[in-house]
Amino acid sequence: MDKLPGPLKDVVERLTRLPGIGPKSALRIGLHLLKLPQDSAQDFGRSIIELREKLCLCEECASLAETSPCPLCADPARHRDQ
């Protein structure tokens, strides 16, 4: 792992922080990302950024949503006493 080029080593180290991804899997994923066409790799990167920018956990029910409270919790017709 020490002999990897800097950018690949960085990606591998970051991927190993994900649950269930060990060093071998992280290296495999990193090498796969290198083989992607430039536009596909950029789309993938943008998707990760968009995930963090546009999704959050609802402050009331903790479900994934684009707003907090989520549309279900924000619905005035929702029965909150159940």
Summary of the structure (lengths in Angstrom):
residues: 82
radius of gyration: 18.8
end to end distance: 53.8
largest distance: 59.8
contacts: 170
relative contact order: 0.08
helix: 54%
strand: 5%
